[in-house]
Amino acid sequence: MSERLEYPDFARAYAIFSITLFHALQRVQLPGFWGEAITFGGSGVHLFFLLSGFGLGLSTEQFLLKRFFRRRFFKVWLPYVLALSLSLAAALLLGWFPDGVQAWLAGVALYQMFLEKYIEAFGGHFWFVSTILQFYLVFPLLHFFKKRVNNDSIFLGTALILSISWWCVVVVLEKGGMRTWNSFFLQFLWEFALGMVLAERYRSNKPFGAFWTHPIWQYLLAGVFFSALMVWMVQKWGPAGKIFNDIPAMIGYTALSLLVYRVLAALAPRILRLFLWAGGFSYSIYLVHILVLELCERLMPPLAALVLFLPLAVLSGWAFEHFTRRLIAFFEKTT
C-alpha cells in the first residue's frame, strides 16, 4: 500500500510538468497536427482533478466543516492571493499583462470564476484554481451525499450523469468556447468523484483490481488509443469535441502516466524521486509558472527559454512553496 501512495505524488508532478510545457508550447508556432497534439499536455488537468478528489477523500475521514474550510483557506486561497498579487505587480510595474486591480479583486473575492472577462486574467491559468475552489465549496455536499447513499456505484454514476448533462447543456447553448462554462466544476465532477471513491477504497483496504498490475504494454496501448481518440474528437467535432472528450482524455493521459511511473520505478529511480519531490509542491509550481514563462521569454532567446523554462519553474515553485509555508504558519499562529 505504501508503494501505491507514491503514484499520486508522482502523478501530481507529471501532470504539472505536462501542463506547464503545454502552456510554453502554445506560444510556439507548430504546424498542423502538432498544434493539436500538444493539447495532450493540457489533459493533465483531468488527472489533477481526480487527485484532488483522492486527496480530500483521504483527509476527511472525520469531516468537520469549520476545520475543512480553515485548511482550504490557508493551503489554497492564501497562496493563490499571493500569486495573484505577484501577477498584479508584474502587470502594473512591468506591463506583462493587460489586467489590473479589478481582475485581481475578482480573483481574491472569488467571483472571477463567474465572469468571463476575469477568469483568464494574468495569463489564463488561474481558471484552474477557480474550478478547484468551486469543488471545495461543494465538497461538504458531495461528502454528505456519498455517506448517505453508501454506495460507490450510485455516487459515481450520479456524478457522471451530472457531468454528461452539463456537457449537453454547454453544447446545446453553444457555450463551449467560454471558460466560465467549459470549466465549471460540473464539467469535471465525475473525475473528482472518482478520486473520492478511490480514496475510500484505499482507506478501507479494498482492492483496486488490476489497476496497478497490468502489463506495461497495455498502458501504452490504452494511452495511445485514447489520446488519439481525444485529438480526433477535437479535430472532427470542434468545440463539441473539446467538451465531450474528457473521458478518453482522462483514460489516455492516466494510462501513459502509469506507464511512465512503472518505467521510472524499474529503470530510473533517481528520476522518479525527482518527480516525487516536485509533487510535494506542484500547486506552487502551477501558481508561478506563467510568471516564469513571461520572464524567460523576455530575457532569453526562444530556444533557451523553452529549454530552461521548466527547471526554472520548478525552482521558483519550490521557493514560492517555502515562502507560503512560512506565511501560512504566521497566520495560523495569529488566528
N, C-alpha and C positions, 0 to 999 in steps of 0.2 A: 504494500500500500504506500510506503514511503517513496518508492520509485515512481509510482503513478503521480504523486503530488509534484514531482519535478516537471511534468509536462505542462501544467498551467503556467508556471513561471517561464518556461521556455517559450510557450505559445504567445505570451504577452509581448516578449521581446521580438519574436518572429513577426507578429502582426504589426507592431510599431515600426520595425525596420522596413517592412514592405510598404506600409502606408507613407512613411517619410520619403522613401525612394520614389514612390508613385507621384507625390507632390513635386519632387525635384524634376522627374522626367516629363511632367506635364508642361514644363517650361522649355522643353527641348522640341524642336521640330522633327517629329518622327513620321515616316511615310506610312500611308495606308494601314495595313493590318497591325503594324506595331503600335500605331497610335491608339488602337482599340485594345491591343493585348496588354498594355500596361495597366488597364483597369483591374487586372488581377491583383495588383498590389493594393489597390483601394479596397478589395474584398476583405482585407484584414479586419475591417470594422465589424463584419459579421461574427468572426471568431471572438473579437473583443467583447461584443455584447453577450455572447454565450459565457465567456469567462467572468464577466461582471455578475451575471446571474449565479454562476457557480460560486464565486467568492462570497456574495451576500448570503447565498443558501448555506454555506459552511459557517458563517459568522453569526447567524441569527437563530441558533438552536433554542435559546431563551430570549425571545424577542421583547424588547422594551422600547416603546415608541420614542420617548424622550432621549434615551441613550442613542438610539439609531440615528436620529436627525442631528444630534450633537456631534457624533462621529463623522457624519457626512459633511457637516459644516466645516469642521476642522481639516479633514483629509481631502476634500474635493473642492468645496466652494472657495476656501481661503487661498489655496494655490492658484485656482482659476482667476480670482480677482487680482492676484499679484501678476500673473501672466498678462491679463488684460491691461493692467497699469503699465507694464513694460512696453506693450504694444502701443498704447496711447502716447507714451513718451516718444517712441520711435516715429509715430505719425506726426506729432506736433513739432518735435525738435529736428527730425531728420527728413520728414516728408516721405517716409517709406509706405504709408497707407493713406488713402483719401478720407479715412474715417476720423471722427473727432469725439468730443466729450459725450455727445448724445448716444453714440454707439457704445462707448464704454459704460455709460449708465444703464443702457439696455441690458448689457451683459451682467453687470453687478446686481441689478434688481431682478434678473431672471425673466424679463419679458422679451428679451432678444429672441427666444425660441418661438415666439408667435408673430414676429414681424419680419417679412422677407427682406426689407432693406437693411436690417441689422444682423440677421442670423449668420451671414457670411462676412461680417466685418473683420478687419485686421488680418486678412489673408485667407479667410474662408474656412479654416479648420475648426473653429470654435463651435460649429454646428454640432459636432460630435459630443462636446461637453453638454450642450443644451439637451440633447437626447438622453444622455446618461442621467442628467438631473431630473428629467421627466420620469425616468424609471425609478429614481429614488423617491419621488413624490408619490408614485402609485404603488411602491413596493409593499407598504403595510396592507393595502387591499389585496395584492397578489398573495402575500404571506397568509392572510386570513382565509382567502378562498382555497388555497392549497391545503391548509389544515382542515378546513370544513369538509371538502369533498373527500380528502384522504384517499385519493386515487390518482396515481401519476398519469394514467392514460386519459382520464377525464380532464385533468388540469392542463396537460399539454395539448390535447385535442381542442379544448376551448380556446387556448391561446392561438393555436394555428388557424382556427376558424375566424377569430377576430382579425388576425393579420391578413388573411386572404380577403376577407370582407373589406378591409381598409384598402388593399391593393385595388380592388374592383372600384371602390368609390373614387380613388385618385385617378384611375384611368378614365372612367366614365365622365368625370368632371374636367378632364384634361388638365390636371394639376401636376402632372408628373415632372415638369421642369421647375417646380417651385420647392425649395428646400424645406420650407415650413410644412409642406405636405409629404414629400417623399422621404423625409427623415423624422417624421412624427413617431413617437415611441411605438404606436401600434404597428408600424411597418416592420419592426424588428421584435415584436413581443414574443413570437414563437421561439426565437433564438434565446432570449433572456430566460423564458420559462424552461427551455431545455436545460440550460445551465443550472437552474434551481433543482430540477429533477435529478440531474447527475450528482449534484451535491448531496441530496438526500440519500441517494443510493450509495454514495461513497461513505457517508457518515454512518449509515446503518449496516455497512459491510455487505450490501447486496452486490451480486456480480454484475459486471459491465458486459457480460457476454464475451464476444471475441474482439471487442473494441481495441484492445491493446495487443492482441496476439496474431493478427492477420499477417501473412507473408508480405514482405516489403513490396513485391511486385503488384500486389492487389492495391496498396495505397497509391502506387504510381499510376496504375490503370484508372482507378477511380478519380484521382486528381486530374489527370489529363482529360479524361472524358467529360467530367462535369465542368471543368474550367472552360473547355472548348464549347460546351453547350451554353454556358453563361455568355461568352463572347458572341456566339451565333445568335442568341436571343436578342442581344443588343443591336446587332447588325440588321437582323430581319424585322424586328418589331419596333425598333426605335425607342421612344420614351416608355411605351408599354413594356418592352423587353427589360428595361432597367428596373421597372417596378416588380415584375414577376420573376426575375431571375435570381432572387435571393436564395432559394432552396439549392439549385445547382452551385451557386457561388459559395454557399456555406459548406456543402459537401466536398466540392473540389478543393477549396482552399484548406479545409481542415485535414483532408486526406494527405495533401502534399506536406502540410506542417508535420503530421505524424511520420511521414516518410523521412523528412529531414531530421527530425528528432531521433528516430531509430538509427539512422546512418551515423549521426554525430555521436550518439551514445556508444556505438560499436567501434567507430574508426577515429573519431576526433574528440575525445572527452574534454580536452582543454578548450576547444571552441564552444562546446556545449556549456562549459562553466561560464564562458563569457556571456552567452545568451541568458543563463540563469541569473547572473549578476545584473545584467541590464533589465531583466524582467522585474526586478525589485523596485525600479524607479521608472517604469515605462510610461506612466502617466505624466511625469515631469518631462520626459523626452518629447512626448506629444505636445505639451503645452508650449515649449520653447522652440520647436524645430523650424517653424516658419520664420522666426526672427533670425535664427542661424542661417537659413537659406537666403534670406534677404541680404545678410551681411556678406556671405560668401559670393553672391552674385555681384556685389558692388566692389569687393576688394580683390577678387581673383579672376584669372582667365577662365573661360567657360569650362574647359576640361578639368582644370584643377578644382574648380568649385564643385563639380559633380563628384569627383573622386574623394575630396576631403569633407564634403558636407556631412555624411553620415557619422564618421568618427567624431567630428566636432559637435554634432547634435547630441551624441551620446554623452560626451564630456560635459557639455552645457547642461544637459538634463541631470547629470549626476551632481553638479554644483548647485543647480536650482533645487534639487531634492534636499540637499543638506541645509540650504538656507531656509527652505519652507519648514523643515522639521524643527529647526530652532525657533522659527516664528510661531509655529503651532504650539510648541512646548511653552513658550512665553504666554500665549493667550490662554492656554489651558490652566496655567497657574493663577492667572488674574481673573478667571471667571468661575 
